[in-house]
Amino acid sequence: MRWAWARPAAAIPGAEAIASARSGREGAEVAGLAARAAAVRLVHGVTALGRPLDMQLDGALAGLAPSDRGLARALVGGTLRNLTGLDRLIDSACRQALPPDARARNVLRVALAGRLLLDTPPHAAIATALPMLEGGPRRLVHGVLSTLFREQAVLPPPDLPDPWPVRWGASWGAAQVAAAAKRLGEIPPTDLCLKDPAKTADWVERLGGTSLMAGHVRLAGSQTVEALPGFEEGAWWVQDMAVSLPARLLGDVAGRRVLDLCAAPGGKTMQLAAAGAEVTALDISGGRLKRLRANLARTGLDATVVEADARSWAPEAPFDAILLDAPCSATGTFRRHPDLLYAKASLELGALTALQGDLLARAAGWLTPGGRLVYAVCSLEPAEGEGVSPPAGVEPDVIGPDELPEGLAPTSEGTVRTLPALWGEAGGADGFFIARWRRA
């Protein structure tokens, strides 16, 4: 296909940027360059190296000003949500496809995301792209960007990367795949779980949100939660609507001994404590438990916190109810963590499903007679949900429609499955599976 650099330099958008590069003056700091360079590193780490974004952020953003950190996050998020469309645009302007892990491709992805999603001026997108290609194909990148900007390229609708369309299509059908692609392209809302569900209407009005169920408030888009009313006083915490359901499905826990297994960072522990339960919160990760303790301190709620491996730990006495939000693939959280679609592209579930079975078996043995066990995973993989066998010593405890928010119904087996199409017009929800049993 055509190359924009074949035209006279004066006719190319941002020609001054490449002229500066040729004269050696682009070595000076360009506004926004550090943020874009960090974004390129992060996109490469996710897409080429399979590293989760959260594990890279501190290192990649170290030393950046707060405004640059915010810009880098926005660029990475926009790039990962729209990666398939960005790549189609890039490939349409190249004679030969760039390798998927090429630095030039990642620079182009980030530059295009800045222009098409954040309205970066064309000359600024080019001026910040070229200095990141020291010793690389600057003319190619300049040509691709110039061609796309000149033709006023429009970003295609979002699409799931491989292998998810085939994988989820086989499990849930084409309509759910289409809904998942739409969710991927959207900035998810911010869900808050209230310490006092009786004040739901008050907080909806005060925060300007909506509610799907008592104790829940939904705010549009991403929020600076620390600046919202009620944060300092601990009146609520951030928790996706689907994530809040497992604790709700334990029923009335006031005055009862409840175990929250794999509890950190503490959203479900706080739900149970706010409902009056005597909560033991257990997690294997000391680092994550620090966040749980901080959340308890902010909200003024109380729980016994235990750092231990549930496979070797044993309680002193049985519990009236146990919540196991088990370690899983977390694929149901893709709308909030689009990097998972790349980090988990070669997903193998054998070790995870074995761990889930082990934890379930141990938990069932710690219940009092008649005690409830709720099992949940934030996964869209049936092997981690519908395919999990109930542990010995328990019987199904069917979940009723009156226990669930409007728009969500239990399955024919009396379990709960949330899928990408759920509450689509209201902002969606994480993918979740929930089952409930009772000790005979």
Number of C-alpha atoms within 10 A of each C-alpha: 9 12 17 23 18 10 10 9 14 10 12 21 22 20 19 15 22 22 14 14 17 10 10 10 13 17 12 8 11 12 12 16 20 21 24 26 20 24 29 27 16 29 27 20 20 23 22 15 13 18 19 20 20 10 12 14 16 10 10 18 21 10 11 14 12 10 10 19 21 13 20 28 18 17 28 28 23 24 27 25 30 26 24 20 20 25 21 13 21 21 16 16 21 17 10 9 13 15 9 13 14 11 19 21 21 26 25 25 28 27 29 30 26 24 19 19 15 13 11 15 15 20 19 19 27 28 25 22 27 26 22 19 14 10 7 13 13 19 16 18 26 25 23 23 29 25 22 18 20 14 9 10 13 12 17 13 11 20 22 23 18 13 15 18 19 14 14 17 15 11 14 15 13 14 11 18 24 18 17 26 21 20 25 24 20 17 16 20 18 20 29 23 26 24 23 16 18 11 14 20 16 11 24 17 11 12 14 12 17 18 19 16 14 15 22 27 28 23 18 15 12 11 12 7 14 9 9 11 14 17 15 13 10 17 18 27 21 17 19 23 22 20 24 19 18 24 25 17 20 20 13 13 21 14 13 16 18 28 29 24 25 24 27 25 21 26 21 24 32 29 23 30 22 21 20 17 23 22 26 22 25 23 22 17 16 13 12 16 22 15 14 23 19 13 21 20 12 16 20 15 18 19 21 12 19 18 17 15 15 18 14 7 12 14 10 7 10 19 24 23 27 25 27 22 23 22 18 21 20 19 21 24 20 21 25 19 18 24 25 23 26 22 18 18 14 11 12 10 14 10 9 16 20 13 16 22 17 14 21 23 18 17 25 25 16 21 24 17 14 14 20 26 30 24 25 25 26 26 24 28 23 14 14 25 24 16 10 16 13 17 18 13 14 21 16 17 17 17 21 14 15 10 14 17 15 11 9 16 18 19 13 9 12 17 21 27 24 22 23 26 19 18 15 14 7 14 19 24 25 25 25 25 26 25 25 23 23 20 22 14
